[in-house]
Amino acid sequence: INMPVYNIELERTELKEIIAAESTTKQRLGRLGRTQPGEFDALYNYAPGI
């Protein structure tokens, strides 16, 4: 997911792509439609052997 992260060197907030926990994706799914219309597509990448 994209999360806002403050960059001290540039003195601004940037969006960074990070790995999200399953609970975070469920929270975003629960928020869907409450703030504005939209769709949620959770894409998972599983590494073999984990």
Secondary structure, 3 states (H helix, E strand, C coil): CEEEEEECCCCEEEEEECCCCHHHHHHHHHHCCCCCCCCCCCCCCCCCCC
